[in-house]
Amino acid sequence: MPQNIFHQKLAKLSLRNIPVVESGQGPFLKIEGRKVLNFCSNNYLGFANHPLTKKAAIQAIKKYGVGTSSVRVLIGTHKLHLDLEKSLADFKRTQSCLVLTGGYMTNLAAIQTLIEPEDIVISDELNHASIIDAISLTKVKHKFVYPHGDIAYLKKIIPEIKKLGLIKKADGSKPFILIVTDGVFSMEGDLAPLPALAKIADELGAYLMVDDAHGDGILGDHGRGIVSHFHLHGRKNIIEVGTLSKAFGALGGFVCGPSEVIAYLKQKSRQFLFSNSLGIADTAAIIESIQILQQSGALVKKLWSNVALLKKMLSQAGFDLGKSQTPITPLMVGDEDLSKEFSQILKKRGVLVSPIFFPMVAKGKARLRLMPSASHSQANIKKAVEIIIKTGQELKII
Ligand SMILES: *Cc1c(COP(=O)(O)O)cnc(C)c1O
């Protein structure tokens, strides 16, 4: 019987089991004392446990210690932070970059700082929680949430937004208009219609912000991300947000874009001014992963050949893989309990795959989500798929 308010609240939730990892990241993980094939991690390129990123982190710690001991504006900006920002700006082919301690934090910083209450924001309904939370922090009055990827809908509301854009703010300035979207949608693996969004941004005199957490290291030339994939780099009205915790392998977040935008964020962002800077080990490790990516596209290629094998085998077996265009591979199940059962049986059989259910996706759209990596061998992929197919047949999912 529930005793207090939190017991009562807990009783209403669909509880998720939080697994504990006892090994480093890689094609296998040790969980509950067992070695299982890992299809859960966002370690797309293997940088989370790469000999060179580890070496870079260790050397930096030996030289500088672990902490940075202050916010950046006081004494927390280390020379390594500037090196990292320069590398990221160069890699992303943008003018400037600002690094923060996470992708979530970076969306808060970028969106809360750039959008004022009298401005206008236009946001995809499936955007990441950190974008949604960031928008609510802005207290913006004119918020347009559009159906996922629906350009026709956006075109219809252009006249209304243009009209609002003409109404001067209390300080006499024109409202700033921001279109914000995930680059790759993390639950579906589909891409934002970036060229069409860029065109609409141009027509509105707006900026386009793209959070490419699942595209950096994966899409475009050497993993430069979705903006490179669509050949949109060099535009003065594109702002790129990203995370350093997925393909880049460690921790942190960044915003890349025109130098005046980054300069403004550095002066005004509360998350930058009031929160400590990225640790030494993470900073050094990421500088190394970017260098590896700059020098060679081999890991990105290997990732994509693993993705091709995985998707081919699963779809030939009859699984519905949704509309993914990226390594993110959903296996549609529908029923939440069935998706949890599917994942539990797979774990017992040695394959770790996360079930994804409400509130991460809509009710009735539960699924498993497989995350292939360049660290898998083709034999790892084949072995996992065999077990997934057998289990999917037993549960009558295929
Ligand atoms: C993972 C993710 C984030 C959060 O990044 P962290 O570095 O884990 O805070 C933000 N946006 C999107 C689109 C993501 O997929």
Ligand as a Chemical Component Dictionary entry (heavy atoms), coordinates in Angstrom:
data_LIG
# 
_chem_comp.id                   LIG 
_chem_comp.type                 NON-POLYMER 
_chem_comp.pdbx_formal_charge   0 
_chem_comp.three_letter_code    LIG 
# 
loop_
_chem_comp_atom.comp_id 
_chem_comp_atom.atom_id 
_chem_comp_atom.alt_atom_id 
_chem_comp_atom.type_symbol 
_chem_comp_atom.charge 
_chem_comp_atom.model_Cartn_x 
_chem_comp_atom.model_Cartn_y 
_chem_comp_atom.model_Cartn_z 
_chem_comp_atom.pdbx_ordinal 
LIG C1 C1 C 0 21.272 13.166 -26.695 1  
LIG C2 C2 C 0 20.689 14.428 -27.132 2  
LIG C3 C3 C 0 20.870 15.612 -26.393 3  
LIG C4 C4 C 0 21.503 15.603 -25.029 4  
LIG O1 O1 O 0 22.871 15.557 -25.090 5  
LIG P1 P1 P 0 23.720 15.309 -23.747 6  
LIG O2 O2 O 0 25.109 15.625 -24.144 7  
LIG O3 O3 O 0 23.501 13.891 -23.372 8  
LIG O4 O4 O 0 23.182 16.245 -22.715 9  
LIG C5 C5 C 0 20.385 16.787 -26.919 10 
LIG N1 N1 N 0 19.742 16.820 -28.100 11 
LIG C6 C6 C 0 19.521 15.704 -28.819 12 
LIG C7 C7 C 0 18.802 15.807 -30.132 13 
LIG C8 C8 C 0 19.980 14.470 -28.359 14 
LIG O5 O5 O 0 19.762 13.377 -29.082 15 
# 
loop_
_chem_comp_bond.comp_id 
_chem_comp_bond.atom_id_1 
_chem_comp_bond.atom_id_2 
_chem_comp_bond.value_order 
_chem_comp_bond.pdbx_ordinal 
LIG C1 C2 SING 1  
LIG C2 C3 SING 2  
LIG C2 C8 DOUB 3  
LIG C3 C4 SING 4  
LIG C3 C5 DOUB 5  
LIG C4 O1 SING 6  
LIG O1 P1 SING 7  
LIG P1 O2 DOUB 8  
LIG P1 O3 SING 9  
LIG P1 O4 SING 10 
LIG C5 N1 SING 11 
LIG N1 C6 DOUB 12 
LIG C6 C7 SING 13 
LIG C6 C8 SING 14 
LIG C8 O5 SING 15 
# 
